[in-house]
Amino acid sequence: MFRVMGWFLLRPDAIKVLSDEGARRSLNRYFGILEGRYHPKFMIASRIPVDFSVDDSLRSLWDIHRGALEEYRRLEHRIDGGEVKLEDVPVPQHSLLDLKAVIVRRLLEECCFCERRCRVNRIKGEVGFCRCGEMFLLSSAFHHLGEEPELVPSGTVFSIGCNLVCLHCQNWTISQRYEAGDPISVRELARIVEKLKREGCRNCNMVGGDPTPWLHVWIDTFRYVKASIPTVWNSNSYYSVEASELLKGFIDVYLLDFKYGSDRCAERISSAPRYVEVCRRNHLEAMKSGELIIRILLLPEHIECCAKPILEWIAENLGTWVRVNIMDQYTPHWRAYEVPELRRRLYREEYEEALRYARRLGFTNIVPP
């Protein structure tokens, strides 16, 4: 009973946030799903009829997907506006969600889920940078009480593997595959998601590592989920244009890291070429197709080169009202000792400098510490 109902004793802010004007403005649709006023995107996508064949060319499938997304946007607008009820929309033989599953399966043959574009055939057992294969590897699934207040209790599903190598990673045993993980099917994963919902979780939080290597599994899984649960894409933001397109009409809340404001820092610490460009692109697309929470983990001695440029870009391109979590909990983990400035914890003065700068830029929706 405590696990299901007693979480508010540990996180009273998760109750208080329900009346927070800033959070509700930036996450209006998410709160609406929690309150039963709206439906998760994957449920609407499952009602969009699509005419395609699994033998169609990939180019043709993408063309059909673009058209289906336009129909998706119209239907979402009508359902959200009360013009039509989801339950009155017929379940098609083949849906937009089915089409996404076919496309992502095809991409698995020349994997391009992340910006590295390894082009390996994971169906045939080839592995790329992330070393992930075809079968989903589960680390754990539980009620997470340490996320942003609006997400708590969050139904986090931790998968094995990641497309980055962050030398200070706190989940390094998961991300770098020191844990083997448990192989599970999409139907088993769907049952886990529905169980988390029944037990009181506010959302399904896809995390790891990073969820990007398992995009094919996550899309396929939600073809079998019947519970009305918001989807949260908890990512390092280093995913491809193709992945971004497939997330549209599927993900409700993008919980995205903005790790670096400098490509030099990104390559040196996380082996992530062109991280800034890719991250900016995916934040812009996330804002267009869903709702967004941005995480900025402050690193020691990276306030000037990373934190401030990140905040400036967000203010100029996304707005100062966007939900931002400026995080001060950096602690040296794994191989952080290889980077001299990362061998210590963040100074309080560094955190306060970043907060002052954010407020100077006009940010009004910072997640309370």
C-alpha positions as CSV (number, residue, x, y, z in Angstrom):
1,M,0.0,0.0,0.0
2,F,2.8,2.4,0.8
3,R,4.3,1.9,-2.7
4,V,1.1,2.7,-4.3
5,M,-0.3,5.5,-2.1
6,G,2.4,6.6,0.3
7,W,4.8,8.2,-2.2
8,F,3.3,11.7,-1.5
9,L,4.8,11.5,2.0
10,L,8.3,11.5,0.4
11,R,7.4,13.8,-2.4
12,P,4.8,16.3,-1.4
13,D,6.0,18.5,-4.2
14,A,4.5,15.9,-6.6
15,I,1.0,17.0,-5.3
16,K,1.8,20.7,-5.1
17,V,2.9,20.7,-8.8
18,L,-0.6,19.8,-9.9
19,S,-1.6,23.4,-9.3
20,D,1.7,25.0,-10.5
21,E,0.8,27.4,-13.3
22,G,4.1,27.2,-15.1
23,A,4.2,23.4,-15.1
24,R,0.6,23.3,-16.3
25,R,1.2,25.7,-19.1
26,S,4.1,23.8,-20.5
27,L,2.6,20.4,-19.9
28,N,-1.0,21.1,-20.4
29,R,-1.8,18.0,-22.5
30,Y,0.2,15.7,-20.1
31,F,-1.9,16.9,-17.1
32,G,-5.0,16.5,-19.2
33,I,-4.2,12.9,-19.8
34,L,-3.7,12.4,-16.1
35,E,-7.0,14.0,-15.4
36,G,-8.9,12.0,-18.1
37,R,-9.5,15.0,-20.4
38,Y,-7.1,13.9,-23.1
39,H,-5.8,10.6,-24.5
40,P,-2.1,9.5,-25.0
41,K,-0.8,10.0,-28.4
42,F,-0.2,6.3,-29.1
43,M,-3.9,5.6,-28.5
44,I,-4.9,8.2,-31.1
45,A,-2.3,6.9,-33.5
46,S,-3.8,3.4,-33.2
47,R,-7.1,4.9,-34.7
48,I,-5.5,6.4,-37.8
49,P,-6.2,4.1,-40.8
50,V,-3.3,3.5,-43.0
51,D,-3.2,1.6,-46.3
52,F,0.2,0.0,-46.8
53,S,2.0,-3.3,-47.5
54,V,5.0,-4.7,-45.6
55,D,6.5,-5.2,-49.1
56,D,6.3,-1.5,-50.0
57,S,9.7,0.3,-50.4
58,L,11.0,2.2,-47.4
59,R,10.6,5.4,-49.4
60,S,7.0,4.6,-50.0
61,L,6.4,3.8,-46.3
62,W,7.9,7.1,-45.3
63,D,5.6,8.9,-47.8
64,I,2.6,7.2,-46.3
65,H,3.8,8.0,-42.8
66,R,4.0,11.7,-43.6
67,G,0.4,11.7,-44.8
68,A,-0.8,9.7,-41.9
69,L,0.9,12.2,-39.5
70,E,-1.1,15.0,-41.0
71,E,-4.3,13.0,-40.4
72,Y,-3.1,12.2,-36.9
73,R,-2.7,16.0,-36.1
74,R,-6.2,16.7,-37.4
75,L,-7.8,13.8,-35.4
76,E,-5.9,14.8,-32.2
77,H,-7.2,18.4,-32.5
78,R,-10.7,17.2,-33.0
79,I,-10.6,14.7,-30.1
80,D,-8.8,17.2,-27.7
81,G,-11.4,19.8,-28.7
82,G,-14.3,17.5,-27.9
83,E,-15.6,17.3,-31.5
84,V,-15.3,13.6,-31.5
85,K,-14.7,10.9,-28.9
86,L,-11.9,8.4,-29.2
87,E,-14.1,5.5,-28.5
88,D,-16.3,6.5,-31.4
89,V,-13.4,6.3,-33.9
90,P,-13.3,2.8,-35.5
91,V,-10.2,0.7,-34.9
92,P,-8.7,0.2,-38.4
93,Q,-7.2,-3.0,-39.8
94,H,-3.8,-1.2,-40.1
95,S,-3.0,1.9,-38.1
96,L,-0.4,4.6,-38.0
97,L,1.1,2.8,-35.0
98,D,1.3,-0.4,-37.1
99,L,3.0,1.5,-39.9
100,K,5.6,2.9,-37.4
101,A,6.3,-0.6,-36.3
102,V,7.0,-1.7,-39.8
103,I,9.2,1.2,-40.6
104,V,11.3,1.0,-37.5
105,R,11.7,-2.8,-38.1
106,R,13.0,-2.0,-41.6
107,L,15.4,0.5,-40.2
108,L,16.7,-2.1,-37.8
109,E,18.2,-3.8,-40.9
110,E,20.5,-0.8,-41.4
111,C,20.4,0.8,-38.0
112,C,20.1,4.5,-37.9
113,F,18.2,5.1,-34.7
114,C,20.9,7.5,-33.4
115,E,23.1,10.0,-34.9
116,R,26.0,7.6,-35.3
117,R,24.2,5.8,-38.1
118,C,26.2,2.5,-37.7
119,R,24.1,0.9,-40.5
120,V,24.5,-2.6,-39.0
121,N,21.9,-5.3,-39.5
122,R,20.8,-5.9,-35.9
123,I,18.2,-8.6,-37.1
124,K,21.1,-10.7,-38.3
125,G,23.1,-10.2,-35.1
126,E,25.3,-7.4,-36.1
127,V,26.0,-4.7,-33.5
128,G,27.1,-1.1,-33.7
129,F,28.4,1.4,-31.2
130,C,25.8,0.7,-28.6
131,R,26.2,-3.1,-28.9
132,C,22.5,-3.6,-28.7
133,G,20.9,-6.4,-30.7
134,E,17.3,-7.1,-31.6
135,M,15.9,-8.4,-28.3
136,F,15.0,-5.9,-25.6
137,L,17.2,-6.2,-22.5
138,L,15.5,-5.1,-19.3
139,S,17.5,-3.8,-16.3
140,S,14.5,-2.9,-14.0
141,A,11.0,-1.4,-13.9
142,F,9.7,0.3,-10.8
143,H,8.0,3.4,-9.3
144,H,10.6,6.1,-9.5
145,L,10.3,8.8,-6.8
146,G,13.4,10.8,-7.9
147,E,12.1,12.4,-11.1
148,E,10.6,15.8,-11.7
149,P,7.6,16.3,-9.4
150,E,5.1,16.3,-12.3
151,L,6.3,12.8,-13.2
152,V,6.3,11.2,-9.7
153,P,5.5,8.4,-9.2
154,S,7.1,7.6,-12.6
155,G,6.8,4.1,-14.1
156,T,10.5,3.9,-15.1
157,V,11.6,1.1,-17.4
158,F,15.4,0.9,-17.5
159,S,16.9,-0.8,-20.6
160,I,20.4,-2.0,-21.1
161,G,22.7,0.0,-23.4
162,C,23.4,3.5,-24.6
163,N,24.6,5.3,-27.7
164,L,26.9,7.6,-25.7
165,V,29.9,6.9,-23.5
166,C,29.7,9.6,-20.8
167,L,32.7,9.2,-18.6
168,H,30.8,10.4,-15.5
169,C,27.7,8.2,-16.1
170,Q,25.9,7.4,-12.9
171,N,24.1,4.5,-14.6
172,W,27.3,3.1,-16.2
173,T,26.6,-0.5,-15.2
174,I,23.4,-0.2,-17.3
175,S,24.5,2.1,-20.1
176,Q,27.9,0.3,-20.7
177,R,26.4,-3.2,-20.5
178,Y,28.2,-4.4,-17.4
179,E,24.8,-5.7,-16.5
180,A,23.5,-8.4,-18.8
181,G,19.8,-7.5,-18.5
182,D,16.8,-9.8,-18.9
183,P,15.6,-10.4,-22.5
184,I,11.9,-9.9,-22.7
185,S,9.3,-9.8,-25.5
186,V,7.1,-6.8,-26.5
187,R,4.1,-8.5,-25.0
188,E,5.9,-9.0,-21.7
189,L,7.0,-5.4,-21.8
190,A,3.4,-4.3,-22.5
191,R,2.2,-6.2,-19.4
192,I,4.9,-4.4,-17.3
193,V,3.7,-1.0,-18.6
194,E,0.1,-1.8,-17.7
195,K,1.1,-3.1,-14.3
196,L,2.9,0.1,-13.5
197,K,-0.2,2.0,-14.5
198,R,-2.5,-0.1,-12.3
199,E,-0.1,0.4,-9.4
200,G,-0.5,4.2,-9.6
201,C,2.3,5.4,-11.8
202,R,1.6,8.6,-13.7
203,N,3.5,7.6,-16.9
204,C,5.7,5.1,-18.7
205,N,9.2,6.5,-18.5
206,M,11.4,5.0,-21.2
207,V,15.0,5.3,-19.9
208,G,18.3,3.4,-19.6
209,G,21.1,3.9,-20.6
210,D,19.0,5.5,-23.3
211,P,15.8,4.3,-25.0
212,T,17.0,5.2,-28.5
213,P,18.6,1.8,-29.3
214,W,15.3,0.1,-28.4
215,L,13.0,2.4,-30.5
216,H,11.8,-0.6,-32.4
217,V,10.7,-2.4,-29.2
218,W,9.0,0.6,-27.7
219,I,6.9,1.3,-30.7
220,D,5.9,-2.3,-31.1
221,T,5.1,-2.6,-27.4
222,F,2.5,0.1,-27.4
223,R,0.5,-1.8,-30.0
224,Y,-0.4,-4.1,-27.1
225,V,-0.9,-1.5,-24.3
226,K,-4.5,-0.8,-23.6
227,A,-4.0,1.4,-20.5
228,S,-4.3,5.2,-20.9
229,I,-0.8,6.1,-19.8
230,P,1.3,9.1,-21.0
231,T,4.6,8.2,-22.7
232,V,7.8,9.8,-21.6
233,W,10.9,9.7,-23.8
234,N,13.8,10.1,-21.3
235,S,16.8,10.6,-23.6
236,N,20.2,12.0,-24.0
237,S,18.9,13.8,-27.2
238,Y,21.4,12.1,-29.5
239,Y,18.9,10.4,-31.8
240,S,18.5,10.7,-35.6
241,V,16.0,12.5,-37.8
242,E,14.3,9.2,-38.6
243,A,13.9,8.4,-34.9
244,S,12.5,11.9,-34.3
245,E,9.9,11.4,-37.1
246,L,8.8,8.0,-35.6
247,L,8.4,9.5,-32.1
248,K,5.8,12.0,-33.5
249,G,2.3,10.8,-32.7
250,F,3.8,8.4,-30.1
251,I,5.5,10.4,-27.4
252,D,3.6,12.7,-25.1
253,V,6.5,14.2,-23.0
254,Y,10.0,14.5,-24.2
255,L,12.3,14.5,-21.1
256,L,15.5,15.5,-22.9
257,D,19.0,16.1,-21.7
258,F,20.8,19.2,-22.9
259,K,24.3,18.0,-21.9
260,Y,26.7,20.4,-23.6
261,G,26.9,23.8,-25.1
262,S,30.2,23.0,-26.8
263,D,31.0,20.2,-29.2
264,R,34.5,20.0,-27.9
265,C,33.1,19.2,-24.4
266,A,30.7,16.7,-25.8
267,E,33.4,14.8,-27.7
268,R,35.9,14.9,-24.9
269,I,33.4,13.7,-22.2
270,S,30.8,11.7,-24.0
271,S,32.3,10.7,-27.4
272,A,29.4,12.6,-29.1
273,P,30.4,14.3,-32.4
274,R,28.1,17.2,-33.4
275,Y,26.1,16.9,-30.2
276,V,25.1,20.5,-30.0
277,E,23.6,20.6,-33.5
278,V,21.8,17.3,-33.0
279,C,20.5,18.2,-29.6
280,R,19.2,21.5,-30.7
281,R,17.4,19.9,-33.7
282,N,15.7,17.3,-31.5
283,H,14.6,19.9,-28.9
284,L,13.0,22.0,-31.6
285,E,11.2,19.0,-33.0
286,A,10.1,17.8,-29.6
287,M,8.5,21.2,-28.9
288,K,6.5,20.9,-32.2
289,S,5.3,17.4,-31.7
290,G,4.8,17.0,-27.9
291,E,5.6,18.6,-24.6
292,L,9.1,19.2,-23.3
293,I,11.0,19.0,-20.0
294,I,14.7,19.9,-20.4
295,R,17.4,18.6,-18.1
296,I,20.7,20.4,-17.7
297,L,23.1,18.6,-15.5
298,L,25.7,21.1,-14.4
299,L,29.3,19.9,-14.6
300,P,32.2,21.4,-12.6
301,E,33.9,24.1,-14.5
302,H,31.4,23.9,-17.4
303,I,29.2,26.8,-16.5
304,E,30.7,29.2,-19.0
305,C,31.3,26.8,-21.9
306,C,28.1,24.8,-21.5
307,A,25.4,25.9,-19.1
308,K,25.2,29.5,-20.1
309,P,25.2,28.9,-23.9
310,I,22.6,26.2,-23.4
311,L,20.3,28.5,-21.4
312,E,20.8,31.3,-24.0
313,W,19.8,29.0,-26.9
314,I,16.8,27.7,-25.1
315,A,15.6,31.3,-24.2
316,E,16.1,32.4,-27.8
317,N,14.6,29.4,-29.6
318,L,12.2,27.6,-27.3
319,G,11.1,30.4,-24.9
320,T,11.7,31.3,-21.2
321,W,8.4,29.6,-20.2
322,V,9.6,26.1,-21.1
323,R,10.1,23.6,-18.2
324,V,13.8,23.5,-17.3
325,N,15.5,21.4,-14.6
326,I,18.9,22.9,-13.7
327,M,20.4,20.0,-11.9
328,D,23.1,20.3,-9.2
329,Q,23.5,16.7,-8.2
330,Y,26.7,15.9,-10.2
331,T,28.9,13.3,-8.4
332,P,32.0,11.7,-9.9
333,H,31.1,8.2,-11.2
334,W,32.7,5.5,-13.3
335,R,35.6,7.0,-15.3
336,A,35.1,10.7,-14.3
337,Y,38.7,10.7,-12.8
338,E,39.9,10.7,-16.4
339,V,38.7,14.3,-16.8
340,P,40.5,16.5,-14.3
341,E,37.6,19.0,-13.6
342,L,35.1,16.2,-13.1
343,R,36.9,14.6,-10.2
344,R,35.1,16.8,-7.7
345,R,31.4,17.6,-7.0
346,L,29.8,20.7,-8.2
347,Y,30.4,23.8,-6.0
348,R,27.4,25.5,-4.6
349,E,28.6,28.8,-6.2
350,E,28.5,27.2,-9.6
351,Y,24.9,26.1,-9.2
352,E,23.9,29.5,-7.9
353,E,25.7,31.2,-10.8
354,A,23.7,29.1,-13.3
355,L,20.4,29.8,-11.6
356,R,21.2,33.6,-11.5
357,Y,22.0,33.5,-15.2
358,A,18.7,31.7,-16.0
359,R,16.7,34.2,-14.1
360,R,18.6,37.1,-15.7
361,L,17.5,35.6,-19.1
362,G,13.9,35.6,-17.9
363,F,13.3,31.9,-17.2
364,T,10.0,31.5,-15.3
365,N,9.5,27.7,-15.2
366,I,12.5,26.3,-13.5
367,V,11.9,23.0,-11.7
368,P,12.2,23.8,-7.9
369,P,15.4,22.2,-6.3
